[in-house]
Amino acid sequence: MIPVILSGGSGTRLWPVSRQQMPKQFCDIFGEPLQTLTLKRCLRMGSPWIVTSKALQTLTELNLKANQGDGANQGEAVKVVYEPVGKNTAPAVAALCKLLLDQGKGDEIVGVFPSDHLITKEDAFLKVVEFASAVAKENRVVTLGITPSYPETGYGYIQTKTTSLKDQAGLKAYSVVKFHEKPDLKKAEEFISQGGFSWNAGIFVFKVSHMASLFEKHQPTLWNQISALKADASNLGDIYAQVQSISIDYAIMEKLSEAELACVPADFGWSDVGSWDAVAALQKGQDIINVKGKDNFVFGEPTKNYSMIGLEDVIVVDTKDALMLVKKGQSQDVRHVVETLTQAKSPLVKEHVYEYRPWGYFEILKDTENFKSKIIRVNPHSQLSYQSHAKREEHWTITQGSGEVVLNDQVIPVKAGSHVHIPLGAKHRMRNNSSEMLEFVEVQLGTYFGEDDIVRYQDDYSRN
């Protein structure tokens, strides 16, 4: 099988931890990022592909680099397709099929897996995928359904026939009667009592050539556009400028007949981690001192003490620049907070106080009208771009490690305790040529401190 990880999302449902520039699959919520857990799971099936946004390239590459050496050189095993802009799942799957056809892999079976789902019963999951692959070889698109344990209103449902198509080792595949949108509570209760309904997990398995033929049949315009994609995907930007934004469910799945589509219902400890209520149900959270209160949950700063007095069923999410409190059962309404912040053009929707770069990361300590300060960490044998600023000067104080500052082509050795002044307009870069992390504090003085006040002259990572 060729496992394919779809990694996208706007990062709003788990705000304030998840944000547009750090969506939930890269957040450390369960000990390891969901992207890491998904990648490790997919490596057990074959050599994975990742289809993701160009905007997430740095996070994707850092995640791959962090997972190298885990029994396989994942950086070499994984192929990545960077979409210039998100156009939903149908163009992503169509582009993938075209690239695989160009490689002569039309008869291969593909499994498509969201990067931000949690699966706690991995062995059971892999058996379900193996069974679904066998069904997909018979030219059926196979969806994985989740056996519902309660009348959930936050998921779509898959209605199946009662007689199975194929049985194997306790698993059964059924023809699909209909996809149902997220129901209200009364309708969800009817689904559960009636039987033959599964939650739609957004996981599906197919043969490459068969899916390509379905695109040609049901989405001829889209497939005609995607068919112009070069084998090296170098013209993907031009093609994505034309294609319609549409989900694979609307584009293909809901147009298939009972003979073309199958569902394998199963229980493998699945969650789409779609809300803080889901997170609170899946983990203990931080220790809390409860006084005359109970059933509270905190996801916050590990060095802080959290105490609750007279409160019950409260979820607290605490980051360095935002605090959210919500009653359990109402965390889906976080979207209203995000909408309000978006209308106010608040950076809290997009950015954290820390940001990752290919060379390391920085954390904003203070941001005022008069100055901005950061702590910057540069990975071993890495360097910042050679750059200048038009609206600010900078002061660098080295706090850990050693390296070199290049200032207007002059090389200045630095170590812990060194200070370097970067005048306005001067070309400069920090270089860590050691095997240890280099850390320094940067204080900016000037009239504007935005990240876009950068002119790059040399860059190891081909950024503009």
Buried (B, 14 or more C-beta within 10 A) or exposed (E): BBBBBBBBBBBBBBBBBBBBBBBBBBBEBBEEBBBBBBBBBBBBBBBBBBBBBBBBBBBBBBBBEBBEEEEBEBBEBBBBBBBBBBBBBBBBBBBBBBBBBBEEBBEBBBBBBBBBBBBEBBEBBBBBBBBBBBBBBEBBBBBBBBEBEEBBEBBBBBBBBEEBBBEEEEBBBBBBBEBBEEBEEEBBBEBBEEEBBBBBBBBBBBBBBBBBBBBBEBBEEBBEBBBEBEEEBEEBEEBBEBBEEBBBBBBBBBBBEBEBBBBBBBEBEBBBBBBBBBBBEBBEBBEBEBEEBEEBBBBBEEEEEBEBEEBEBBBBBBBBEBEBEBEBEEBBEBBEBBEEBBEEEEEBBBBBBBBBBBBBBBBBBEBEEEBBBBBBBBBBEBBBBBBBBEEBBBBBBBBEBBBBBBBEEEEEEBEEEBEBEBEBEBBBBBBBEBEEBBBBBBBBEBEEBEEEBBEBEEBEBEEE
